[in-house]
Amino acid sequence: MPRIVVGTTAVQILRPNKGRKKWYIEFIPSSIIAGNTGLVFIGIGNPPGSAVTATSYNEVLNSGSATYRNPTVASTEREIQEAIWAISDTADQVLNVSEE
């Protein structure tokens, strides 16, 4: 599973992929990476904002949490195949990211 570092500028962590069947993002716990103490905002299709009050994100991850999309969790095809973006409220937060 590739590790991706996310900071305070939105980055595309998965490119759009019409052949993608599922994806998984894990915010590595602070017990493994001590600096992973912020929040990571996930955007599906568009870059998210980096504040809890923003409305442009789909999910918020904290240290040790994860999110995923696959056909068995009633995800839409768009949620699975669109570009996936991330931004953090804190610099250098490390994620594990995978797709199939």
Stockholm file with secondary structure:
# STOCKHOLM 1.0

chainA/1-100         MPRIVVGTTAVQILRPNKGRKKWYIEFIPSSIIAGNTGLVFIGIGNPPGSAVTATSYNEVLNSGSATYRNPTVASTEREIQEAIWAISDTADQVLNVSEE
#=GR chainA/1-100 SS CCEEEECSSCEEEECCCTTCCCEEEEECCTTTSTTCCSEEEEEESSCCCSSTTCSSCSEEEETTCEEEECGGGTCCHHHHHSCEEEEESSSCEEEEEEEC
#=GC SS_cons         CCEEEECSSCEEEECCCTTCCCEEEEECCTTTSTTCCSEEEEEESSCCCSSTTCSSCSEEEETTCEEEECGGGTCCHHHHHSCEEEEESSSCEEEEEEEC
//
